Amino acid sequence: MRYTVILEQESDGGYVASVPALPGCVSQGDNRDEAMANIREAIELYVEDCRETGDPVPTEAGKEFVEVEAA
């Protein structure tokens, strides 16, 4: 599964990561790598919880991603 992660740097240098498709799925870290590792774990737990409770797992159907090189 693929989810969009919004990563925002805090004024203290830490990062907050959130997943718009998964309401309430938010994590943080002291640096970018830590925040990304933490949000990955939060996503896995969110999806696992959905499956265990029989709720549908949210998807990002209809989104497309474009990669470009900027000079």
Buried (B, 14 or more C-beta within 10 A) or exposed (E): EEBEBEEEEEEEEBBBBBBEBBEEBBBBBEEEEBBBBBBBEBBEEBBEEBEEEEEEEBEBEEEEEEEEEEE
